[in-house]
Amino acid sequence: MRYLTKDYVIQEILDTISLMQLNNDYVPELSDNNVDKLAEDFIFDWTEAGDYEANFERTLREFLVEEFKYIKFL
């Protein structure tokens, strides 16, 4: 089982956002609180799914793309 720390996930989110911006993908402006909440939500989803063999990076990117679609319409 891969245990994820919040700090690790936050750093991965920031790295993924940087790559998304380089690819001209939609990334909303996020506060530190938004990133913190995204990390908590991702950790919850990852733990609930229980598929620890899944590709972490791809799963995180898909999660962010979906979350950003929601944020776009707020």
C-alpha positions in Angstrom: 0.0 0.0 0.0 1.4 3.4 -1.0 0.8 5.9 1.9 0.5 9.4 0.6 1.5 12.4 2.8 -0.3 15.7 2.3 3.0 17.5 1.6 4.0 14.9 -1.1 0.6 15.3 -2.8 0.7 19.1 -2.7 4.1 19.1 -4.4 2.9 16.6 -7.0 -0.1 18.9 -7.6 2.1 21.9 -8.1 4.4 20.0 -10.4 1.4 18.7 -12.4 -0.1 22.2 -12.6 3.3 23.5 -14.0 3.2 20.8 -16.7 -0.4 21.6 -17.5 0.4 25.3 -17.9 3.3 24.4 -20.3 0.8 22.4 -22.4 -1.6 25.4 -22.4 -4.2 23.3 -20.5 -6.8 25.2 -18.4 -5.6 25.9 -14.9 -7.5 28.3 -12.7 -5.9 30.6 -10.2 -5.6 28.7 -7.0 -4.8 29.9 -3.5 -2.8 27.9 -1.0 -6.0 26.9 0.6 -7.4 25.6 -2.7 -4.3 23.5 -3.3 -4.5 22.2 0.3 -8.1 21.2 -0.3 -7.3 19.5 -3.6 -4.6 17.5 -1.9 -7.0 16.4 0.8 -9.7 15.4 -1.7 -7.2 13.5 -3.9 -5.9 11.6 -0.9 -9.4 10.7 0.1 -10.3 9.5 -3.4 -7.0 7.6 -3.8 -7.5 5.8 -0.4 -11.2 5.0 -1.1 -10.4 3.6 -4.6 -7.8 1.4 -3.1 -6.1 0.7 -6.4 -2.5 1.2 -5.4 -1.3 -0.3 -8.7 -2.8 2.6 -10.6 -0.6 5.2 -12.3 -0.4 7.9 -9.7 0.7 10.7 -12.0 -2.0 10.0 -14.6 -4.7 9.6 -11.9 -3.7 12.9 -10.3 -3.8 14.7 -13.7 -7.2 13.3 -14.5 -8.4 14.3 -11.0 -7.1 17.9 -11.5 -8.6 18.2 -15.0 -12.0 17.2 -13.6 -11.7 19.5 -10.6 -10.7 22.4 -12.9 -13.7 21.9 -15.1 -15.9 22.4 -12.0 -13.9 25.5 -10.9 -14.2 27.0 -14.4 -17.9 27.3 -14.1 -18.0 28.8 -10.6 
